[in-house]
Amino acid sequence: MLLETLIKKLEAEFSSLQFVVDKQNHTITIPPTHKEFGHVEIEDDGDEFIVVVGNFTHWQASCYTEGLSDEEKAEMIAEEVVEFLHDLLNDKIILWGSHREGGGFYYRDEEQR
């Protein structure tokens, strides 16, 4: 259910975004616009998404709010991923590092230490 919810949101929010769905492996892959960036891969891990952000880092999107139906949780988690992708594709996120050495991201408007 989680993967299907995200697919619908991606199709609605990013009509021109090309992505590949692998239902057998429960993943969505967004090809890079620059090969050195790497793919964005979103894996449905049952109750959360693991979002691998190119060759830089990954993060999890999940919902721990009690009292929600599975459908409501899926909507909230998928919306979190969509918001992140909007920010990533609109250059609001700074990425650093690599999977070989660690990495991360922060938003352009966040104060850095």
PyMOL commands that set and color helices and strands:
alter all, ss='L'
color gray80, all
select helices_A, chain A and resi 2-13+70-89
alter helices_A, ss='H'
color red, helices_A
select strands_A, chain A and resi 20-22+27-30+40-44+48-53+57-62+93-98+102-107
alter strands_A, ss='S'
color yellow, strands_A
deselect
rebuild
show_as cartoon
